[in-house]
Amino acid sequence: MSAKKRFYTSVDVSEEAGSFGVTLDGRAVRSPAGTLAQMPSRALAAAVAAEWQGQGKERETASHSLVCLTATG
């Protein structure tokens, strides 16, 4: 997989109606299908947020293993 330029500066965990998500510069992360990436626990959302935060100037999609799991689950 090819690296893509990092387009965001801030990563946060959000909560709405009992589920958790990740925001990049205040915008909710979505799955490739366009649905909101929602998780059942704050701990999982924090781990996904850490994956996004850990990216350098270029983000390598192969290193987003938790993001991939939550998008397909």
N, CA, C and O atoms as a GROMACS GRO file, in nm:
protein
  292
    1MET      N    1   0.084  -0.118   0.000
    1MET     CA    2   0.000   0.000   0.000
    1MET      C    3   0.089   0.124   0.000
    1MET      O    4   0.196   0.126   0.061
    2SER      N    5   0.044   0.226  -0.068
    2SER     CA    6   0.123   0.347  -0.078
    2SER      C    7   0.091   0.444   0.035
    2SER      O    8  -0.020   0.444   0.089
    3ALA      N    9   0.189   0.525   0.068
    3ALA     CA   10   0.170   0.625   0.172
    3ALA      C   11   0.096   0.745   0.113
    3ALA      O   12   0.113   0.779  -0.004
    4LYS      N   13   0.015   0.809   0.196
    4LYS     CA   14  -0.058   0.929   0.157
    4LYS      C   15  -0.020   1.041   0.252
    4LYS      O   16   0.010   1.015   0.369
    5LYS      N   17  -0.021   1.163   0.204
    5LYS     CA   18   0.015   1.277   0.287
    5LYS      C   19  -0.084   1.292   0.402
    5LYS      O   20  -0.205   1.281   0.384
    6ARG      N   21  -0.031   1.317   0.519
    6ARG     CA   22  -0.116   1.339   0.637
    6ARG      C   23  -0.188   1.472   0.619
    6ARG      O   24  -0.125   1.574   0.594
    7PHE      N   25  -0.319   1.471   0.633
    7PHE     CA   26  -0.401   1.588   0.605
    7PHE      C   27  -0.461   1.652   0.730
    7PHE      O   28  -0.536   1.748   0.719
    8TYR      N   29  -0.430   1.602   0.848
    8TYR     CA   30  -0.492   1.648   0.972
    8TYR      C   31  -0.384   1.682   1.074
    8TYR      O   32  -0.271   1.636   1.064
    9THR      N   33  -0.422   1.765   1.172
    9THR     CA   34  -0.328   1.800   1.278
    9THR      C   35  -0.372   1.750   1.415
    9THR      O   36  -0.288   1.716   1.499
   10SER      N   37  -0.504   1.744   1.439
   10SER     CA   38  -0.551   1.699   1.570
   10SER      C   39  -0.635   1.572   1.559
   10SER      O   40  -0.708   1.552   1.462
   11VAL      N   41  -0.621   1.487   1.661
   11VAL     CA   42  -0.696   1.361   1.669
   11VAL      C   43  -0.763   1.356   1.806
   11VAL      O   44  -0.697   1.376   1.908
   12ASP      N   45  -0.893   1.330   1.808
   12ASP     CA   46  -0.967   1.325   1.934
   12ASP      C   47  -1.066   1.209   1.933
   12ASP      O   48  -1.101   1.156   1.828
   13VAL      N   49  -1.110   1.171   2.053
   13VAL     CA   50  -1.216   1.071   2.069
   13VAL      C   51  -1.346   1.146   2.096
   13VAL      O   52  -1.348   1.240   2.176
   14SER      N   53  -1.452   1.105   2.030
   14SER     CA   54  -1.583   1.168   2.051
   14SER      C   55  -1.681   1.063   2.104
   14SER      O   56  -1.662   0.943   2.086
   15GLU      N   57  -1.786   1.112   2.169
   15GLU     CA   58  -1.890   1.022   2.220
   15GLU      C   59  -2.026   1.078   2.180
   15GLU      O   60  -2.052   1.197   2.194
   16GLU      N   61  -2.111   0.989   2.130
   16GLU     CA   62  -2.247   1.030   2.095
   16GLU      C   63  -2.339   0.910   2.107
   16GLU      O   64  -2.314   0.804   2.048
   17ALA      N   65  -2.445   0.926   2.182
   17ALA     CA   66  -2.549   0.823   2.198
   17ALA      C   67  -2.493   0.687   2.237
   17ALA      O   68  -2.536   0.584   2.185
   18GLY      N   69  -2.396   0.687   2.328
   18GLY     CA   70  -2.344   0.561   2.380
   18GLY      C   71  -2.241   0.491   2.294
   18GLY      O   72  -2.196   0.382   2.329
   19SER      N   73  -2.200   0.552   2.183
   19SER     CA   74  -2.092   0.493   2.103
   19SER      C   75  -1.982   0.597   2.089
   19SER      O   76  -2.002   0.716   2.116
   20PHE      N   77  -1.866   0.552   2.047
   20PHE     CA   78  -1.748   0.636   2.043
   20PHE      C   79  -1.692   0.639   1.902
   20PHE      O   80  -1.708   0.545   1.825
   21GLY      N   81  -1.627   0.748   1.871
   21GLY     CA   82  -1.567   0.763   1.739
   21GLY      C   83  -1.438   0.842   1.750
   21GLY      O   84  -1.397   0.882   1.859
   22VAL      N   85  -1.374   0.862   1.637
   22VAL     CA   86  -1.250   0.938   1.629
   22VAL      C   87  -1.274   1.055   1.536
   22VAL      O   88  -1.338   1.041   1.431
   23THR      N   89  -1.223   1.171   1.574
   23THR     CA   90  -1.230   1.287   1.486
   23THR      C   91  -1.090   1.332   1.447
   23THR      O   92  -0.997   1.327   1.528
   24LEU      N   93  -1.078   1.376   1.325
   24LEU     CA   94  -0.954   1.433   1.273
   24LEU      C   95  -0.985   1.579   1.240
   24LEU      O   96  -1.067   1.607   1.153
   25ASP      N   97  -0.921   1.670   1.311
   25ASP     CA   98  -0.951   1.813   1.296
   25ASP      C   99  -1.100   1.841   1.312
   25ASP      O  100  -1.156   1.925   1.242
   26GLY      N  101  -1.165   1.769   1.404
   26GLY     CA  102  -1.305   1.790   1.433
   26GLY      C  103  -1.403   1.720   1.341
   26GLY      O  104  -1.524   1.730   1.360
   27ARG      N  105  -1.352   1.650   1.241
   27ARG     CA  106  -1.440   1.579   1.147
   27ARG      C  107  -1.435   1.430   1.176
   27ARG      O  108  -1.328   1.373   1.194
   28ALA      N  109  -1.551   1.367   1.182
   28ALA     CA  110  -1.561   1.225   1.216
   28ALA      C  111  -1.495   1.137   1.110
   28ALA      O  112  -1.509   1.161   0.990
   29VAL      N  113  -1.424   1.035   1.158
   29VAL     CA  114  -1.364   0.936   1.068
   29VAL      C  115  -1.477   0.849   1.012
   29VAL      O  116  -1.568   0.809   1.085
   30ARG      N  117  -1.469   0.821   0.885
   30ARG     CA  118  -1.570   0.738   0.818
   30ARG      C  119  -1.502   0.616   0.757
   30ARG      O  120  -1.383   0.616   0.728
   31SER      N  121  -1.582   0.512   0.737
   31SER     CA  122  -1.533   0.390   0.672
   31SER      C  123  -1.521   0.417   0.522
   31SER      O  124  -1.571   0.518   0.474
   32PRO      N  125  -1.454   0.329   0.449
   32PRO     CA  126  -1.447   0.346   0.303
   32PRO      C  127  -1.586   0.351   0.238
   32PRO      O  128  -1.602   0.409   0.131
   33ALA      N  129  -1.685   0.291   0.302
   33ALA     CA  130  -1.822   0.292   0.249
   33ALA      C  131  -1.894   0.423   0.282
   33ALA      O  132  -2.005   0.446   0.234
   34GLY      N  133  -1.832   0.508   0.364
   34GLY     CA  134  -1.891   0.637   0.397
   34GLY      C  135  -1.969   0.642   0.527
   34GLY      O  136  -2.020   0.747   0.565
   35THR      N  137  -1.980   0.529   0.596
   35THR     CA  138  -2.051   0.528   0.724
   35THR      C  139  -1.958   0.575   0.836
   35THR      O  140  -1.836   0.560   0.826
   36LEU      N  141  -2.016   0.631   0.940
   36LEU     CA  142  -1.935   0.675   1.054
   36LEU      C  143  -1.867   0.555   1.118
   36LEU      O  144  -1.929   0.450   1.136
   37ALA      N  145  -1.741   0.571   1.153
   37ALA     CA  146  -1.667   0.466   1.223
   37ALA      C  147  -1.702   0.477   1.371
   37ALA      O  148  -1.647   0.562   1.442
   38GLN      N  149  -1.793   0.393   1.419
   38GLN     CA  150  -1.839   0.396   1.557
   38GLN      C  151  -1.791   0.271   1.630
   38GLN      O  152  -1.790   0.162   1.574
   39MET      N  153  -1.750   0.291   1.755
   39MET     CA  154  -1.697   0.182   1.835
   39MET      C  155  -1.773   0.171   1.967
   39MET      O  156  -1.825   0.271   2.016
   40PRO      N  157  -1.780   0.051   2.024
   40PRO     CA  158  -1.859   0.031   2.145
   40PRO      C  159  -1.793   0.078   2.274
   40PRO      O  160  -1.860   0.088   2.377
   41SER      N  161  -1.663   0.108   2.271
   41SER     CA  162  -1.597   0.148   2.396
   41SER      C  163  -1.499   0.263   2.372
   41SER      O  164  -1.444   0.279   2.263
   42ARG      N  165  -1.481   0.342   2.477
   42ARG     CA  166  -1.385   0.453   2.470
   42ARG      C  167  -1.243   0.399   2.452
   42ARG      O  168  -1.162   0.460   2.382
   43ALA      N  169  -1.213   0.285   2.514
   43ALA     CA  170  -1.079   0.227   2.505
   43ALA      C  171  -1.045   0.192   2.360
   43ALA      O  172  -0.934   0.219   2.314
   44LEU      N  173  -1.139   0.132   2.288
   44LEU     CA  174  -1.114   0.098   2.148
   44LEU      C  175  -1.098   0.225   2.064
   44LEU      O  176  -1.009   0.233   1.980
   45ALA      N  177  -1.184   0.323   2.088
   45ALA     CA  178  -1.173   0.449   2.014
   45ALA      C  179  -1.039   0.518   2.043
   45ALA      O  180  -0.979   0.577   1.952
   46ALA      N  181  -0.992   0.511   2.166
   46ALA     CA  182  -0.863   0.570   2.202
   46ALA      C  183  -0.749   0.498   2.132
   46ALA      O  184  -0.652   0.562   2.089
   47ALA      N  185  -0.759   0.366   2.120
   47ALA     CA  186  -0.655   0.289   2.049
   47ALA      C  187  -0.654   0.324   1.901
   47ALA      O  188  -0.547   0.337   1.841
   48VAL      N  189  -0.771   0.340   1.841
   48VAL     CA  190  -0.780   0.380   1.700
   48VAL      C  191  -0.724   0.521   1.684
   48VAL      O  192  -0.651   0.549   1.588
   49ALA      N  193  -0.759   0.610   1.776
   49ALA     CA  194  -0.707   0.747   1.771
   49ALA      C  195  -0.554   0.748   1.780
   49ALA      O  196  -0.488   0.827   1.714
   50ALA      N  197  -0.499   0.660   1.862
   50ALA     CA  198  -0.353   0.651   1.876
   50ALA      C  199  -0.289   0.607   1.744
   50ALA      O  200  -0.180   0.654   1.711
   51GLU      N  201  -0.355   0.519   1.670
   51GLU     CA  202  -0.303   0.480   1.538
   51GLU      C  203  -0.297   0.601   1.446
   51GLU      O  204  -0.197   0.623   1.377
   52TRP      N  205  -0.403   0.680   1.444
   52TRP     CA  206  -0.404   0.800   1.360
   52TRP      C  207  -0.299   0.899   1.407
   52TRP      O  208  -0.226   0.956   1.325
   53GLN      N  209  -0.289   0.920   1.538
   53GLN     CA  210  -0.194   1.017   1.592
   53GLN      C  211  -0.049   0.975   1.566
   53GLN      O  212   0.038   1.060   1.548
   54GLY      N  213  -0.024   0.846   1.562
   54GLY     CA  214   0.111   0.794   1.544
   54GLY      C  215   0.166   0.805   1.404
   54GLY      O  216   0.283   0.773   1.380
   55GLN      N  217   0.085   0.848   1.311
   55GLN     CA  218   0.131   0.862   1.173
   55GLN      C  219   0.224   0.982   1.161
   55GLN      O  220   0.208   1.082   1.230
   56GLY      N  221   0.320   0.970   1.073
   56GLY     CA  222   0.412   1.081   1.047
   56GLY      C  223   0.356   1.176   0.944
   56GLY      O  224   0.234   1.190   0.931
   57LYS      N  225   0.445   1.243   0.869
   57LYS     CA  226   0.401   1.336   0.765
   57LYS      C  227   0.328   1.264   0.652
   57LYS      O  228   0.242   1.322   0.585
   58GLU      N  229   0.363   1.140   0.633
   58GLU     CA  230   0.291   1.056   0.537
   58GLU      C  231   0.229   0.942   0.616
   58GLU      O  232   0.295   0.880   0.700
   59ARG      N  233   0.103   0.914   0.588
   59ARG     CA  234   0.036   0.807   0.663
   59ARG      C  235   0.037   0.679   0.579
   59ARG      O  236   0.004   0.680   0.461
   60GLU      N  237   0.074   0.573   0.642
   60GLU     CA  238   0.081   0.442   0.577
   60GLU      C  239  -0.044   0.364   0.615
   60GLU      O  240  -0.061   0.326   0.731
   61THR      N  241  -0.132   0.341   0.520
   61THR     CA  242  -0.259   0.277   0.549
   61THR      C  243  -0.242   0.135   0.603
   61THR      O  244  -0.330   0.086   0.674
   62ALA      N  245  -0.133   0.069   0.571
   62ALA     CA  246  -0.111  -0.067   0.620
   62ALA      C  247  -0.093  -0.071   0.771
   62ALA      O  248  -0.112  -0.175   0.833
   63SER      N  249  -0.056   0.042   0.832
   63SER     CA  250  -0.034   0.044   0.977
   63SER      C  251  -0.162   0.076   1.055
   63SER      O  252  -0.157   0.092   1.177
   64HIS      N  253  -0.274   0.086   0.987
   64HIS     CA  254  -0.403   0.115   1.050
   64HIS      C  255  -0.481  -0.014   1.074
   64HIS      O  256  -0.594  -0.025   1.028
   65SER      N  257  -0.424  -0.109   1.144
   65SER     CA  258  -0.492  -0.238   1.160
   65SER      C  259  -0.622  -0.227   1.239
   65SER      O  260  -0.721  -0.290   1.202
   66LEU      N  261  -0.626  -0.148   1.346
   66LEU     CA  262  -0.750  -0.133   1.422
   66LEU      C  263  -0.854  -0.055   1.343
   66LEU      O  264  -0.973  -0.085   1.349
   67VAL      N  265  -0.810   0.044   1.269
   67VAL     CA  266  -0.902   0.120   1.184
   67VAL      C  267  -0.970   0.026   1.085
   67VAL      O  268  -1.091   0.033   1.064
   68CYS      N  269  -0.892  -0.062   1.024
   68CYS     CA  270  -0.948  -0.158   0.927
   68CYS      C  271  -1.048  -0.251   0.994
   68CYS      O  272  -1.154  -0.278   0.938
   69LEU      N  273  -1.016  -0.299   1.113
   69LEU     CA  274  -1.107  -0.389   1.183
   69LEU      C  275  -1.238  -0.322   1.220
   69LEU      O  276  -1.345  -0.382   1.206
   70THR      N  277  -1.232  -0.198   1.266
   70THR     CA  278  -1.356  -0.130   1.304
   70THR      C  279  -1.440  -0.092   1.184
   70THR      O  280  -1.562  -0.084   1.194
   71ALA      N  281  -1.376  -0.068   1.070
   71ALA     CA  282  -1.451  -0.032   0.949
   71ALA      C  283  -1.522  -0.151   0.887
   71ALA      O  284  -1.621  -0.135   0.816
   72THR      N  285  -1.471  -0.271   0.913
   72THR     CA  286  -1.533  -0.390   0.854
   72THR      C  287  -1.624  -0.463   0.950
   72THR      O  288  -1.700  -0.551   0.909
   73GLY      N  289  -1.618  -0.428   1.078
   73GLY     CA  290  -1.694  -0.498   1.179
   73GLY      C  291  -1.833  -0.454   1.184
   73GLY      O  292  -1.911  -0.504   1.265
   0.00000   0.00000   0.00000
